[in-house]
């Protein structure tokens, strides 16, 4: 009986551990995706800002 109870407890423990690790993995993946999206947005903002600054500089040069 002790062997059966031990087997059941170890199986349950392994299942709980597996589920917890799966949730941690999903959380890490989502966090990395959010970080990647944020970095891509920041890069796009920088690129557009540089284009606007170059365009303004060209307009100033043509007016002067």
C-alpha positions in Angstrom: 0.0 0.0 0.0 2.9 2.4 0.8 4.4 1.7 -2.6 1.1 2.5 -4.3 0.7 5.7 -2.3 4.3 6.7 -3.0 3.9 6.0 -6.7 0.7 8.1 -6.8 2.3 11.0 -4.9 5.3 11.0 -7.1 3.2 10.8 -10.3 1.0 13.7 -9.0 4.1 15.7 -8.0 5.6 15.2 -11.5 2.4 16.3 -13.2 2.1 19.4 -11.0 5.8 20.2 -11.7 5.3 19.7 -15.4 2.3 21.9 -15.5 4.1 24.6 -13.6 7.1 24.5 -15.9 4.8 24.7 -18.9 3.2 27.9 -17.5 6.6 29.4 -16.8 7.7 28.6 -20.3 4.6 30.3 -21.8 5.1 33.3 -19.6 8.7 33.7 -20.6 7.8 33.3 -24.3 5.1 36.0 -24.0 7.4 38.3 -22.2 10.0 37.9 -24.9 7.5 38.6 -27.6 6.3 41.7 -25.9 9.9 42.9 -25.5 10.6 42.2 -29.2 7.5 44.1 -30.3 8.4 47.1 -28.0 11.9 47.2 -29.5 10.6 47.0 -33.0 8.2 49.9 -32.3 11.0 52.0 -30.8 13.2 51.3 -33.9 10.4 52.3 -36.2 9.8 55.5 -34.2 13.6 56.3 -34.4 13.6 55.7 -38.1 10.6 58.0 -38.8 12.0 60.7 -36.5 15.3 60.6 -38.4 13.5 60.9 -41.7 11.5 63.8 -40.5 14.6 65.6 -39.2 16.4 65.0 -42.5 13.3 66.4 -44.4 13.2 69.4 -42.1 16.9 70.1 -42.6 16.5 69.9 -46.4 13.6 72.3 -46.2 15.6 74.8 -44.2 18.6 74.5 -46.6 16.3 75.1 -49.6 14.7 78.2 -47.9 18.0 79.7 -46.8 
